[in-house]
Amino acid sequence: MGSIPATFKSVDGYAAVMADYDRILSKWTVPYESIFIPTRYGDTHVLVSGAVDAPPLVLLHGAAVNATSWGLNVAAWSQHYRIYAPDVPGESGKSAAVRLRRDGTQEIEWLQDVFDGLHIESAHVVGISLGGWLALLLAAHAPERVRRVVALSPASLVPLKWGFIARGIRASLHPSEQNVRRVVRYMKARPTDIDDDLVQSVGVIFQHTRLNLHRPRLLRDDELRQIHAPTLLLIGEREVICNPVKTVERAQRLIPNVHAEIVPDTGHALNIEQAEMVNRRVLQFFEMG
């Protein structure tokens, strides 16, 4: 418990977040295993679904949340793949509460340890937001590990918007239901379509965890040019963390084998707002080779 304060505001807060984690997980519609694997940054918790002999698919979630955020996707993907969804260290999951520097070096070491611990030589990788950055980072620096990569609403292809950061800070400092609803509404393209269950979970996270103000660094031009795995990049037309047009333009200019597009009438949480479309597009992309 000694490392918990790095992420969580209190021991009781940690318990509250873990209880909400289990509450969300209880709504998953597919069987899963919950395992821990050792890494140089402490034990990493991984949710595993799908047939043991199916090809591996690694899912990397966004900042502040955890692996349970893939609930609307795992049922479709686990019919074809062995799903491995780790909790990123230092976020609101069950992995060690060790906050990585977000300069890329520690993240690559952690990802390599996760693959080794799971006995995965190479896999398809899907990441959203912070996880999109992690997926592209892995594809650039450990290309032998990545078969195909999907980046959804990826962070740090272009600078993050300060308005997005300011809203997160405000909700973390004053986690009232009104402020949490404002953040959820801001992140979605259809602000009237607010899921009370999502608000509850985001509220628990803002109330009991410390916001990590270290932003992932921008991926360099040379790193993007090193990504030779077939890449699918999807970003919402109403993305709030960064400029979607500039994100697509930079990806198309620098990533050798990329298909990048802007999804109409969609905000940041692509895998939730457009779950059916994302599920279908990802499977089609993987089936191409």
PyMOL commands that set and color helices and strands:
alter all, ss='L'
color gray80, all
select helices_A, chain A and resi 4-6+11-25+67-70+74-77+105-117+130-141+143-145+162-173+177-187+196-208+221-225+244-254+270-273+275-287
alter helices_A, ss='H'
color red, helices_A
select strands_A, chain A and resi 33-39+42-49+56-60+82-86+123-128+146-152+231-236+258-263
alter strands_A, ss='S'
color yellow, strands_A
deselect
rebuild
show_as cartoon
